[in-house]
Amino acid sequence: MDILTEIIETVDSIMYELESNGFYEQYIFCDPFKLRREFEIQMQRNWEQLDDIHLLDAQFTHIVQKLTTEGVHKTFGEMVMDGTIVMDSVDQNGELLYKLNPEIDIDDLQSE
């Protein structure tokens, strides 16, 4: 078996285990398609640099944290752009504070 096939099969196993164990229920902002791609890229790098495809714990954690952060930022940005949340005020540190748009019916959001 060539290395690319081994990487794909290993990532398939990882993705199956994550799905089976409720990973995406806990990490709702982590896109599984991006996660698969990042695993494959890191495993290829590991093969080239370490002669071993397996992910280190720190690599796995870094990838999950990176993709979760990206997912949160993307979702937050979409909610600002579509008016679901609006800027409310600025705190003492200059950070923008947001709130749910009062014109939005929360029951409508939950049914989507």
Biopython code that builds the backbone (N, CA, C, O; Angstrom):
import numpy as np
from Bio.PDB.StructureBuilder import StructureBuilder

atoms = [
    (1, "MET", "N", (0.850, -1.173, 0.000)),
    (1, "MET", "CA", (0.000, 0.000, 0.000)),
    (1, "MET", "C", (0.897, 1.238, 0.000)),
    (1, "MET", "O", (1.877, 1.300, 0.742)),
    (2, "ASP", "N", (0.555, 2.225, -0.837)),
    (2, "ASP", "CA", (1.363, 3.438, -0.859)),
    (2, "ASP", "C", (0.959, 4.363, 0.290)),
    (2, "ASP", "O", (-0.084, 4.170, 0.915)),
    (3, "ILE", "N", (1.786, 5.355, 0.557)),
    (3, "ILE", "CA", (1.613, 6.209, 1.734)),
    (3, "ILE", "C", (0.342, 7.047, 1.656)),
    (3, "ILE", "O", (-0.315, 7.260, 2.675)),
    (4, "LEU", "N", (-0.012, 7.521, 0.476)),
    (4, "LEU", "CA", (-1.229, 8.337, 0.358)),
    (4, "LEU", "C", (-2.473, 7.517, 0.676)),
    (4, "LEU", "O", (-3.398, 8.007, 1.324)),
    (5, "THR", "N", (-2.491, 6.288, 0.224)),
    (5, "THR", "CA", (-3.605, 5.398, 0.541)),
    (5, "THR", "C", (-3.657, 5.133, 2.039)),
    (5, "THR", "O", (-4.736, 5.103, 2.631)),
    (6, "GLU", "N", (-2.504, 4.942, 2.648)),
    (6, "GLU", "CA", (-2.451, 4.709, 4.089)),
    (6, "GLU", "C", (-2.956, 5.932, 4.860)),
    (6, "GLU", "O", (-3.677, 5.795, 5.849)),
    (7, "ILE", "N", (-2.574, 7.128, 4.401)),
    (7, "ILE", "CA", (-3.051, 8.356, 5.050)),
    (7, "ILE", "C", (-4.560, 8.464, 4.937)),
    (7, "ILE", "O", (-5.236, 8.750, 5.925)),
    (8, "ILE", "N", (-5.091, 8.240, 3.757)),
    (8, "ILE", "CA", (-6.543, 8.344, 3.541)),
    (8, "ILE", "C", (-7.286, 7.331, 4.408)),
    (8, "ILE", "O", (-8.292, 7.670, 5.031)),
    (9, "GLU", "N", (-6.802, 6.098, 4.453)),
    (9, "GLU", "CA", (-7.459, 5.073, 5.264)),
    (9, "GLU", "C", (-7.372, 5.390, 6.757)),
    (9, "GLU", "O", (-8.319, 5.142, 7.504)),
    (10, "THR", "N", (-6.246, 5.933, 7.186)),
    (10, "THR", "CA", (-6.087, 6.303, 8.596)),
    (10, "THR", "C", (-7.021, 7.453, 8.945)),
    (10, "THR", "O", (-7.661, 7.438, 9.997)),
    (11, "VAL", "N", (-7.102, 8.440, 8.075)),
    (11, "VAL", "CA", (-8.006, 9.574, 8.319)),
    (11, "VAL", "C", (-9.456, 9.102, 8.297)),
    (11, "VAL", "O", (-10.269, 9.568, 9.096)),
    (12, "ASP", "N", (-9.788, 8.188, 7.396)),
    (12, "ASP", "CA", (-11.145, 7.614, 7.395)),
    (12, "ASP", "C", (-11.471, 7.009, 8.755)),
    (12, "ASP", "O", (-12.566, 7.207, 9.280)),
    (13, "SER", "N", (-10.525, 6.277, 9.322)),
    (13, "SER", "CA", (-10.732, 5.656, 10.638)),
    (13, "SER", "C", (-10.894, 6.706, 11.729)),
    (13, "SER", "O", (-11.767, 6.585, 12.588)),
    (14, "ILE", "N", (-10.060, 7.728, 11.694)),
    (14, "ILE", "CA", (-10.162, 8.806, 12.688)),
    (14, "ILE", "C", (-11.516, 9.487, 12.592)),
    (14, "ILE", "O", (-12.185, 9.698, 13.604)),
    (15, "MET", "N", (-11.916, 9.829, 11.384)),
    (15, "MET", "CA", (-13.186, 10.537, 11.184)),
    (15, "MET", "C", (-14.364, 9.679, 11.649)),
    (15, "MET", "O", (-15.309, 10.193, 12.249)),
    (16, "TYR", "N", (-14.308, 8.377, 11.374)),
    (16, "TYR", "CA", (-15.358, 7.472, 11.822)),
    (16, "TYR", "C", (-15.437, 7.453, 13.351)),
    (16, "TYR", "O", (-16.526, 7.527, 13.920)),
    (17, "GLU", "N", (-14.295, 7.356, 14.004)),
    (17, "GLU", "CA", (-14.259, 7.329, 15.470)),
    (17, "GLU", "C", (-14.782, 8.634, 16.064)),
    (17, "GLU", "O", (-15.525, 8.621, 17.045)),
    (18, "LEU", "N", (-14.395, 9.753, 15.471)),
    (18, "LEU", "CA", (-14.880, 11.042, 15.970)),
    (18, "LEU", "C", (-16.400, 11.125, 15.860)),
    (18, "LEU", "O", (-17.081, 11.529, 16.802)),
    (19, "GLU", "N", (-16.914, 10.742, 14.711)),
    (19, "GLU", "CA", (-18.371, 10.770, 14.489)),
    (19, "GLU", "C", (-19.077, 9.818, 15.451)),
    (19, "GLU", "O", (-20.100, 10.174, 16.037)),
    (20, "SER", "N", (-18.548, 8.637, 15.613)),
    (20, "SER", "CA", (-19.161, 7.616, 16.468)),
    (20, "SER", "C", (-19.183, 8.008, 17.937)),
    (20, "SER", "O", (-20.061, 7.580, 18.686)),
    (21, "ASN", "N", (-18.222, 8.817, 18.347)),
    (21, "ASN", "CA", (-18.097, 9.183, 19.751)),
    (21, "ASN", "C", (-18.629, 10.577, 20.078)),
    (21, "ASN", "O", (-18.316, 11.124, 21.136)),
    (22, "GLY", "N", (-19.428, 11.157, 19.185)),
    (22, "GLY", "CA", (-20.088, 12.429, 19.471)),
    (22, "GLY", "C", (-19.186, 13.649, 19.434)),
    (22, "GLY", "O", (-19.507, 14.678, 20.027)),
    (23, "PHE", "N", (-18.061, 13.543, 18.744)),
    (23, "PHE", "CA", (-17.125, 14.661, 18.670)),
    (23, "PHE", "C", (-17.800, 15.932, 18.163)),
    (23, "PHE", "O", (-17.580, 17.011, 18.715)),
    (24, "TYR", "N", (-18.615, 15.817, 17.121)),
    (24, "TYR", "CA", (-19.214, 16.999, 16.493)),
    (24, "TYR", "C", (-20.366, 17.579, 17.306)),
    (24, "TYR", "O", (-20.808, 18.697, 17.042)),
    (25, "GLU", "N", (-20.846, 16.844, 18.272)),
    (25, "GLU", "CA", (-21.819, 17.402, 19.202)),
    (25, "GLU", "C", (-21.118, 18.322, 20.191)),
    (25, "GLU", "O", (-21.693, 19.320, 20.628)),
    (26, "GLN", "N", (-19.898, 17.998, 20.542)),
    (26, "GLN", "CA", (-19.122, 18.826, 21.462)),
    (26, "GLN", "C", (-18.437, 19.974, 20.719)),
    (26, "GLN", "O", (-18.358, 21.087, 21.240)),
    (27, "TYR", "N", (-17.948, 19.716, 19.525)),
    (27, "TYR", "CA", (-17.230, 20.720, 18.729)),
    (27, "TYR", "C", (-18.076, 21.102, 17.522)),
    (27, "TYR", "O", (-17.736, 20.783, 16.383)),
    (28, "ILE", "N", (-19.178, 21.788, 17.787)),
    (28, "ILE", "CA", (-20.157, 22.084, 16.740)),
    (28, "ILE", "C", (-19.626, 23.045, 15.673)),
    (28, "ILE", "O", (-20.160, 23.095, 14.566)),
    (29, "PHE", "N", (-18.590, 23.798, 15.997)),
    (29, "PHE", "CA", (-18.049, 24.752, 15.033)),
    (29, "PHE", "C", (-16.892, 24.177, 14.219)),
    (29, "PHE", "O", (-16.328, 24.882, 13.383)),
    (30, "CYS", "N", (-16.534, 22.947, 14.437)),
    (30, "CYS", "CA", (-15.417, 22.311, 13.744)),
    (30, "CYS", "C", (-15.957, 21.612, 12.483)),
    (30, "CYS", "O", (-16.660, 20.606, 12.578)),
    (31, "ASP", "N", (-15.627, 22.146, 11.331)),
    (31, "ASP", "CA", (-16.109, 21.628, 10.044)),
    (31, "ASP", "C", (-15.424, 20.292, 9.724)),
    (31, "ASP", "O", (-14.200, 20.248, 9.603)),
    (32, "PRO", "N", (-16.193, 19.202, 9.584)),
    (32, "PRO", "CA", (-15.579, 17.890, 9.337)),
    (32, "PRO", "C", (-14.804, 17.804, 8.023)),
    (32, "PRO", "O", (-13.824, 17.064, 7.941)),
    (33, "PHE", "N", (-15.218, 18.538, 7.003)),
    (33, "PHE", "CA", (-14.506, 18.490, 5.725)),
    (33, "PHE", "C", (-13.135, 19.167, 5.850)),
    (33, "PHE", "O", (-12.136, 18.676, 5.324)),
    (34, "LYS", "N", (-13.108, 20.304, 6.557)),
    (34, "LYS", "CA", (-11.835, 20.978, 6.781)),
    (34, "LYS", "C", (-10.953, 20.160, 7.725)),
    (34, "LYS", "O", (-9.733, 20.116, 7.564)),
    (35, "LEU", "N", (-11.578, 19.517, 8.703)),
    (35, "LEU", "CA", (-10.829, 18.695, 9.639)),
    (35, "LEU", "C", (-10.127, 17.559, 8.901)),
    (35, "LEU", "O", (-8.946, 17.299, 9.131)),
    (36, "ARG", "N", (-10.850, 16.890, 8.023)),
    (36, "ARG", "CA", (-10.269, 15.806, 7.218)),
    (36, "ARG", "C", (-9.070, 16.317, 6.424)),
    (36, "ARG", "O", (-8.008, 15.694, 6.421)),
    (37, "ARG", "N", (-9.242, 17.434, 5.761)),
    (37, "ARG", "CA", (-8.168, 17.994, 4.937)),
    (37, "ARG", "C", (-6.940, 18.336, 5.785)),
    (37, "ARG", "O", (-5.809, 18.034, 5.404)),
    (38, "GLU", "N", (-7.176, 18.971, 6.939)),
    (38, "GLU", "CA", (-6.059, 19.347, 7.809)),
    (38, "GLU", "C", (-5.330, 18.116, 8.353)),
    (38, "GLU", "O", (-4.103, 18.115, 8.454)),
    (39, "PHE", "N", (-6.080, 17.075, 8.702)),
    (39, "PHE", "CA", (-5.446, 15.829, 9.146)),
    (39, "PHE", "C", (-4.562, 15.259, 8.041)),
    (39, "PHE", "O", (-3.418, 14.875, 8.287)),
    (40, "GLU", "N", (-5.092, 15.208, 6.835)),
    (40, "GLU", "CA", (-4.333, 14.656, 5.712)),
    (40, "GLU", "C", (-3.063, 15.457, 5.442)),
    (40, "GLU", "O", (-2.001, 14.888, 5.194)),
    (41, "ILE", "N", (-3.184, 16.785, 5.493)),
    (41, "ILE", "CA", (-2.015, 17.640, 5.259)),
    (41, "ILE", "C", (-0.967, 17.414, 6.340)),
    (41, "ILE", "O", (0.217, 17.270, 6.037)),
    (42, "GLN", "N", (-1.396, 17.381, 7.602)),
    (42, "GLN", "CA", (-0.441, 17.195, 8.699)),
    (42, "GLN", "C", (0.198, 15.814, 8.649)),
    (42, "GLN", "O", (1.386, 15.667, 8.939)),
    (43, "MET", "N", (-0.573, 14.818, 8.288)),
    (43, "MET", "CA", (-0.013, 13.467, 8.202)),
    (43, "MET", "C", (1.013, 13.377, 7.069)),
    (43, "MET", "O", (2.030, 12.696, 7.199)),
    (44, "GLN", "N", (0.743, 14.056, 5.976)),
    (44, "GLN", "CA", (1.714, 14.099, 4.870)),
    (44, "GLN", "C", (2.997, 14.787, 5.333)),
    (44, "GLN", "O", (4.096, 14.311, 5.047)),
    (45, "ARG", "N", (2.859, 15.909, 6.050)),
    (45, "ARG", "CA", (4.043, 16.601, 6.597)),
    (45, "ARG", "C", (4.814, 15.688, 7.548)),
    (45, "ARG", "O", (6.042, 15.618, 7.501)),
    (46, "ASN", "N", (4.073, 14.990, 8.414)),
    (46, "ASN", "CA", (4.725, 14.070, 9.347)),
    (46, "ASN", "C", (5.525, 13.016, 8.592)),
    (46, "ASN", "O", (6.642, 12.675, 8.980)),
    (47, "TRP", "N", (4.949, 12.510, 7.523)),
    (47, "TRP", "CA", (5.644, 11.488, 6.740)),
    (47, "TRP", "C", (6.938, 12.056, 6.153)),
    (47, "TRP", "O", (7.985, 11.409, 6.177)),
    (48, "GLU", "N", (6.843, 13.280, 5.625)),
    (48, "GLU", "CA", (8.012, 13.897, 5.001)),
    (48, "GLU", "C", (9.086, 14.263, 6.030)),
    (48, "GLU", "O", (10.279, 14.157, 5.744)),
    (49, "GLN", "N", (8.669, 14.691, 7.221)),
    (49, "GLN", "CA", (9.620, 15.193, 8.210)),
    (49, "GLN", "C", (10.038, 14.147, 9.247)),
    (49, "GLN", "O", (11.173, 14.152, 9.724)),
    (50, "LEU", "N", (9.109, 13.254, 9.589)),
    (50, "LEU", "CA", (9.368, 12.307, 10.677)),
    (50, "LEU", "C", (9.391, 10.852, 10.230)),
    (50, "LEU", "O", (9.734, 9.955, 11.000)),
    (51, "ASP", "N", (9.018, 10.633, 8.967)),
    (51, "ASP", "CA", (8.930, 9.283, 8.430)),
    (51, "ASP", "C", (7.857, 8.462, 9.158)),
    (51, "ASP", "O", (7.963, 7.242, 9.280)),
    (52, "ASP", "N", (6.821, 9.165, 9.636)),
    (52, "ASP", "CA", (5.712, 8.525, 10.364)),
    (52, "ASP", "C", (4.470, 9.385, 10.141)),
    (52, "ASP", "O", (4.520, 10.598, 10.342)),
    (53, "ILE", "N", (3.375, 8.787, 9.736)),
    (53, "ILE", "CA", (2.187, 9.577, 9.419)),
    (53, "ILE", "C", (1.357, 9.955, 10.635)),
    (53, "ILE", "O", (0.566, 10.895, 10.557)),
    (54, "HIS", "N", (1.505, 9.276, 11.728)),
    (54, "HIS", "CA", (0.599, 9.445, 12.861)),
    (54, "HIS", "C", (0.671, 10.841, 13.466)),
    (54, "HIS", "O", (1.741, 11.436, 13.596)),
    (55, "LEU", "N", (-0.511, 11.341, 13.833)),
    (55, "LEU", "CA", (-0.612, 12.657, 14.449)),
    (55, "LEU", "C", (-0.181, 12.602, 15.907)),
    (55, "LEU", "O", (-0.521, 11.669, 16.635)),
    (56, "LEU", "N", (0.558, 13.596, 16.314)),
    (56, "LEU", "CA", (0.879, 13.759, 17.722)),
    (56, "LEU", "C", (-0.333, 14.388, 18.413)),
    (56, "LEU", "O", (-1.133, 15.066, 17.769)),
    (57, "ASP", "N", (-0.468, 14.166, 19.706)),
    (57, "ASP", "CA", (-1.591, 14.748, 20.443)),
    (57, "ASP", "C", (-1.653, 16.255, 20.256)),
    (57, "ASP", "O", (-2.729, 16.814, 20.043)),
    (58, "ALA", "N", (-0.506, 16.914, 20.333)),
    (58, "ALA", "CA", (-0.462, 18.374, 20.192)),
    (58, "ALA", "C", (-0.905, 18.815, 18.799)),
    (58, "ALA", "O", (-1.535, 19.863, 18.652)),
    (59, "GLN", "N", (-0.580, 18.026, 17.777)),
    (59, "GLN", "CA", (-1.005, 18.354, 16.413)),
    (59, "GLN", "C", (-2.517, 18.234, 16.283)),
    (59, "GLN", "O", (-3.167, 19.106, 15.707)),
    (60, "PHE", "N", (-3.071, 17.155, 16.820)),
    (60, "PHE", "CA", (-4.522, 16.951, 16.789)),
    (60, "PHE", "C", (-5.224, 18.110, 17.483)),
    (60, "PHE", "O", (-6.167, 18.689, 16.943)),
    (61, "THR", "N", (-4.759, 18.444, 18.684)),
    (61, "THR", "CA", (-5.369, 19.518, 19.461)),
    (61, "THR", "C", (-5.261, 20.852, 18.736)),
    (61, "THR", "O", (-6.227, 21.615, 18.695)),
    (62, "HIS", "N", (-4.106, 21.139, 18.169)),
    (62, "HIS", "CA", (-3.906, 22.392, 17.446)),
    (62, "HIS", "C", (-4.877, 22.506, 16.260)),
    (62, "HIS", "O", (-5.488, 23.555, 16.052)),
    (63, "ILE", "N", (-5.011, 21.440, 15.499)),
    (63, "ILE", "CA", (-5.903, 21.448, 14.334)),
    (63, "ILE", "C", (-7.341, 21.683, 14.776)),
    (63, "ILE", "O", (-8.043, 22.509, 14.193)),
    (64, "VAL", "N", (-7.780, 20.966, 15.797)),
    (64, "VAL", "CA", (-9.159, 21.114, 16.281)),
    (64, "VAL", "C", (-9.398, 22.536, 16.794)),
    (64, "VAL", "O", (-10.427, 23.138, 16.489)),
    (65, "GLN", "N", (-8.461, 23.069, 17.563)),
    (65, "GLN", "CA", (-8.617, 24.428, 18.089)),
    (65, "GLN", "C", (-8.641, 25.458, 16.969)),
    (65, "GLN", "O", (-9.446, 26.388, 16.995)),
    (66, "LYS", "N", (-7.766, 25.296, 15.991)),
    (66, "LYS", "CA", (-7.710, 26.230, 14.860)),
    (66, "LYS", "C", (-9.025, 26.233, 14.078)),
    (66, "LYS", "O", (-9.569, 27.294, 13.768)),
    (67, "LEU", "N", (-9.524, 25.054, 13.766)),
    (67, "LEU", "CA", (-10.753, 24.968, 12.983)),
    (67, "LEU", "C", (-11.978, 25.405, 13.786)),
    (67, "LEU", "O", (-12.910, 25.982, 13.225)),
    (68, "THR", "N", (-11.986, 25.138, 15.081)),
    (68, "THR", "CA", (-13.088, 25.582, 15.929)),
    (68, "THR", "C", (-13.113, 27.109, 15.989)),
    (68, "THR", "O", (-14.178, 27.718, 15.887)),
    (69, "THR", "N", (-11.953, 27.721, 16.153)),
    (69, "THR", "CA", (-11.863, 29.178, 16.186)),
    (69, "THR", "C", (-12.331, 29.771, 14.861)),
    (69, "THR", "O", (-13.085, 30.744, 14.847)),
    (70, "GLU", "N", (-11.890, 29.191, 13.755)),
    (70, "GLU", "CA", (-12.332, 29.656, 12.434)),
    (70, "GLU", "C", (-13.844, 29.543, 12.302)),
    (70, "GLU", "O", (-14.499, 30.449, 11.787)),
    (71, "GLY", "N", (-14.394, 28.428, 12.769)),
    (71, "GLY", "CA", (-15.841, 28.215, 12.682)),
    (71, "GLY", "C", (-16.627, 29.220, 13.510)),
    (71, "GLY", "O", (-17.668, 29.709, 13.071)),
    (72, "VAL", "N", (-16.141, 29.527, 14.691)),
    (72, "VAL", "CA", (-16.804, 30.516, 15.546)),
    (72, "VAL", "C", (-16.760, 31.888, 14.877)),
    (72, "VAL", "O", (-17.774, 32.582, 14.812)),
    (73, "HIS", "N", (-15.586, 32.277, 14.380)),
    (73, "HIS", "CA", (-15.458, 33.579, 13.725)),
    (73, "HIS", "C", (-16.363, 33.679, 12.498)),
    (73, "HIS", "O", (-17.004, 34.705, 12.271)),
    (74, "LYS", "N", (-16.406, 32.617, 11.720)),
    (74, "LYS", "CA", (-17.253, 32.611, 10.518)),
    (74, "LYS", "C", (-18.722, 32.745, 10.899)),
    (74, "LYS", "O", (-19.450, 33.537, 10.301)),
    (75, "THR", "N", (-19.158, 31.979, 11.889)),
    (75, "THR", "CA", (-20.551, 32.020, 12.322)),
    (75, "THR", "C", (-20.895, 33.388, 12.893)),
    (75, "THR", "O", (-21.943, 33.951, 12.577)),
    (76, "PHE", "N", (-20.015, 33.921, 13.730)),
    (76, "PHE", "CA", (-20.244, 35.234, 14.317)),
    (76, "PHE", "C", (-20.342, 36.296, 13.220)),
    (76, "PHE", "O", (-21.242, 37.136, 13.241)),
    (77, "GLY", "N", (-19.424, 36.254, 12.274)),
    (77, "GLY", "CA", (-19.442, 37.202, 11.161)),
    (77, "GLY", "C", (-20.725, 37.116, 10.351)),
    (77, "GLY", "O", (-21.293, 38.138, 9.966)),
    (78, "GLU", "N", (-21.176, 35.903, 10.095)),
    (78, "GLU", "CA", (-22.427, 35.716, 9.348)),
    (78, "GLU", "C", (-23.613, 36.280, 10.120)),
    (78, "GLU", "O", (-24.522, 36.868, 9.533)),
    (79, "MET", "N", (-23.600, 36.097, 11.441)),
    (79, "MET", "CA", (-24.702, 36.598, 12.262)),
    (79, "MET", "C", (-24.715, 38.130, 12.297)),
    (79, "MET", "O", (-25.786, 38.735, 12.340)),
    (80, "VAL", "N", (-23.548, 38.755, 12.279)),
    (80, "VAL", "CA", (-23.479, 40.212, 12.211)),
    (80, "VAL", "C", (-23.970, 40.678, 10.853)),
    (80, "VAL", "O", (-24.767, 41.612, 10.760)),
    (81, "MET", "N", (-23.492, 40.025, 9.797)),
    (81, "MET", "CA", (-23.852, 40.440, 8.436)),
    (81, "MET", "C", (-25.341, 40.274, 8.144)),
    (81, "MET", "O", (-25.930, 41.097, 7.444)),
    (82, "ASP", "N", (-25.955, 39.215, 8.675)),
    (82, "ASP", "CA", (-27.386, 39.026, 8.375)),
    (82, "ASP", "C", (-28.296, 39.710, 9.393)),
    (82, "ASP", "O", (-29.520, 39.626, 9.288)),
    (83, "GLY", "N", (-27.701, 40.388, 10.379)),
    (83, "GLY", "CA", (-28.489, 41.167, 11.324)),
    (83, "GLY", "C", (-29.056, 40.390, 12.495)),
    (83, "GLY", "O", (-29.867, 40.923, 13.252)),
    (84, "THR", "N", (-28.646, 39.137, 12.661)),
    (84, "THR", "CA", (-29.134, 38.345, 13.784)),
    (84, "THR", "C", (-28.643, 38.937, 15.100)),
    (84, "THR", "O", (-29.380, 38.985, 16.085)),
    (85, "ILE", "N", (-27.391, 39.386, 15.102)),
    (85, "ILE", "CA", (-26.860, 40.095, 16.272)),
    (85, "ILE", "C", (-26.423, 41.485, 15.826)),
    (85, "ILE", "O", (-26.034, 41.689, 14.676)),
    (86, "VAL", "N", (-26.491, 42.428, 16.745)),
    (86, "VAL", "CA", (-26.133, 43.814, 16.446)),
    (86, "VAL", "C", (-25.213, 44.340, 17.541)),
    (86, "VAL", "O", (-25.227, 43.858, 18.673)),
    (87, "MET", "N", (-24.409, 45.346, 17.175)),
    (87, "MET", "CA", (-23.529, 45.946, 18.169)),
    (87, "MET", "C", (-24.386, 46.648, 19.218)),
    (87, "MET", "O", (-25.337, 47.356, 18.890)),
    (88, "ASP", "N", (-24.036, 46.440, 20.465)),
    (88, "ASP", "CA", (-24.791, 47.007, 21.573)),
    (88, "ASP", "C", (-24.059, 48.178, 22.203)),
    (88, "ASP", "O", (-24.642, 49.241, 22.419)),
    (89, "SER", "N", (-22.769, 47.982, 22.500)),
    (89, "SER", "CA", (-21.989, 49.035, 23.158)),
    (89, "SER", "C", (-20.514, 48.678, 23.088)),
    (89, "SER", "O", (-20.116, 47.714, 22.433)),
    (90, "VAL", "N", (-19.720, 49.473, 23.774)),
    (90, "VAL", "CA", (-18.283, 49.239, 23.869)),
    (90, "VAL", "C", (-17.937, 49.172, 25.354)),
    (90, "VAL", "O", (-18.363, 50.027, 26.130)),
    (91, "ASP", "N", (-17.167, 48.160, 25.752)),
    (91, "ASP", "CA", (-16.808, 48.044, 27.173)),
    (91, "ASP", "C", (-15.618, 48.951, 27.506)),
    (91, "ASP", "O", (-15.109, 49.654, 26.633)),
    (92, "GLN", "N", (-15.183, 48.934, 28.750)),
    (92, "GLN", "CA", (-14.110, 49.817, 29.217)),
    (92, "GLN", "C", (-12.781, 49.543, 28.539)),
    (92, "GLN", "O", (-11.893, 50.395, 28.568)),
    (93, "ASN", "N", (-12.619, 48.374, 27.927)),
    (93, "ASN", "CA", (-11.387, 48.016, 27.220)),
    (93, "ASN", "C", (-11.455, 48.316, 25.723)),
    (93, "ASN", "O", (-10.516, 48.032, 24.980)),
    (94, "GLY", "N", (-12.567, 48.889, 25.295)),
    (94, "GLY", "CA", (-12.735, 49.201, 23.882)),
    (94, "GLY", "C", (-13.254, 48.048, 23.048)),
    (94, "GLY", "O", (-13.300, 48.135, 21.821)),
    (95, "GLU", "N", (-13.649, 46.955, 23.713)),
    (95, "GLU", "CA", (-14.184, 45.789, 23.001)),
    (95, "GLU", "C", (-15.651, 46.034, 22.634)),
    (95, "GLU", "O", (-16.424, 46.547, 23.443)),
    (96, "LEU", "N", (-16.017, 45.666, 21.420)),
    (96, "LEU", "CA", (-17.399, 45.787, 21.000)),
    (96, "LEU", "C", (-18.238, 44.708, 21.667)),
    (96, "LEU", "O", (-17.825, 43.552, 21.749)),
    (97, "LEU", "N", (-19.398, 45.085, 22.134)),
    (97, "LEU", "CA", (-20.334, 44.140, 22.738)),
    (97, "LEU", "C", (-21.546, 44.020, 21.827)),
    (97, "LEU", "O", (-22.030, 45.015, 21.288)),
    (98, "TYR", "N", (-22.026, 42.805, 21.659)),
    (98, "TYR", "CA", (-23.141, 42.535, 20.756)),
    (98, "TYR", "C", (-24.308, 41.955, 21.527)),
    (98, "TYR", "O", (-24.155, 41.445, 22.638)),
    (99, "LYS", "N", (-25.481, 42.044, 20.911)),
    (99, "LYS", "CA", (-26.680, 41.445, 21.493)),
    (99, "LYS", "C", (-27.544, 40.923, 20.351)),
    (99, "LYS", "O", (-27.360, 41.278, 19.187)),
    (100, "LEU", "N", (-28.480, 40.080, 20.722)),
    (100, "LEU", "CA", (-29.440, 39.570, 19.746)),
    (100, "LEU", "C", (-30.279, 40.736, 19.251)),
    (100, "LEU", "O", (-30.736, 41.558, 20.046)),
    (101, "ASN", "N", (-30.479, 40.809, 17.968)),
    (101, "ASN", "CA", (-31.296, 41.870, 17.386)),
    (101, "ASN", "C", (-32.703, 41.781, 17.980)),
    (101, "ASN", "O", (-33.350, 40.739, 17.873)),
    (102, "PRO", "N", (-33.187, 42.867, 18.608)),
    (102, "PRO", "CA", (-34.506, 42.814, 19.246)),
    (102, "PRO", "C", (-35.649, 42.607, 18.250)),
    (102, "PRO", "O", (-36.757, 42.237, 18.639)),
    (103, "GLU", "N", (-35.376, 42.845, 16.977)),
    (103, "GLU", "CA", (-36.410, 42.638, 15.955)),
    (103, "GLU", "C", (-36.497, 41.185, 15.500)),
    (103, "GLU", "O", (-37.396, 40.820, 14.743)),
    (104, "ILE", "N", (-35.568, 40.366, 15.958)),
    (104, "ILE", "CA", (-35.538, 38.946, 15.598)),
    (104, "ILE", "C", (-36.337, 38.160, 16.623)),
    (104, "ILE", "O", (-36.154, 38.339, 17.827)),
    (105, "ASP", "N", (-37.219, 37.295, 16.154)),
    (105, "ASP", "CA", (-37.979, 36.414, 17.037)),
    (105, "ASP", "C", (-37.148, 35.161, 17.281)),
    (105, "ASP", "O", (-36.901, 34.384, 16.358)),
    (106, "ILE", "N", (-36.722, 34.970, 18.510)),
    (106, "ILE", "CA", (-35.847, 33.840, 18.873)),
    (106, "ILE", "C", (-36.486, 32.494, 18.507)),
    (106, "ILE", "O", (-35.770, 31.549, 18.175)),
    (107, "ASP", "N", (-37.802, 32.393, 18.563)),
    (107, "ASP", "CA", (-38.475, 31.147, 18.193)),
    (107, "ASP", "C", (-38.274, 30.830, 16.712)),
    (107, "ASP", "O", (-38.184, 29.662, 16.335)),
    (108, "ASP", "N", (-38.203, 31.863, 15.873)),
    (108, "ASP", "CA", (-37.949, 31.641, 14.446)),
    (108, "ASP", "C", (-36.555, 31.080, 14.218)),
    (108, "ASP", "O", (-36.365, 30.228, 13.350)),
    (109, "LEU", "N", (-35.570, 31.552, 14.995)),
    (109, "LEU", "CA", (-34.197, 31.074, 14.854)),
    (109, "LEU", "C", (-34.077, 29.604, 15.269)),
    (109, "LEU", "O", (-33.352, 28.838, 14.636)),
    (110, "GLN", "N", (-34.782, 29.214, 16.324)),
    (110, "GLN", "CA", (-34.681, 27.855, 16.827)),
    (110, "GLN", "C", (-35.340, 26.840, 15.908)),
    (110, "GLN", "O", (-34.970, 25.666, 15.924)),
    (111, "SER", "N", (-36.303, 27.265, 15.113)),
    (111, "SER", "CA", (-36.993, 26.331, 14.227)),
    (111, "SER", "C", (-36.222, 26.081, 12.936)),
    (111, "SER", "O", (-36.549, 25.151, 12.198)),
    (112, "GLU", "N", (-35.205, 26.893, 12.651)),
    (112, "GLU", "CA", (-34.442, 26.729, 11.400)),
    (112, "GLU", "C", (-33.500, 25.590, 11.426)),
    (112, "GLU", "O", (-32.802, 25.343, 10.442)),
]
sb = StructureBuilder()
sb.init_structure("model")
sb.init_model(0)
sb.init_chain("A")
sb.init_seg("    ")
for serial, (resi, resn, name, xyz) in enumerate(atoms, 1):
    if name == "N":
        sb.init_residue(resn, " ", resi, " ")
    sb.init_atom(name, np.array(xyz, "f"), 0.0, 1.0, " ", f" {name:<3s}", serial, name[0])
structure = sb.get_structure()
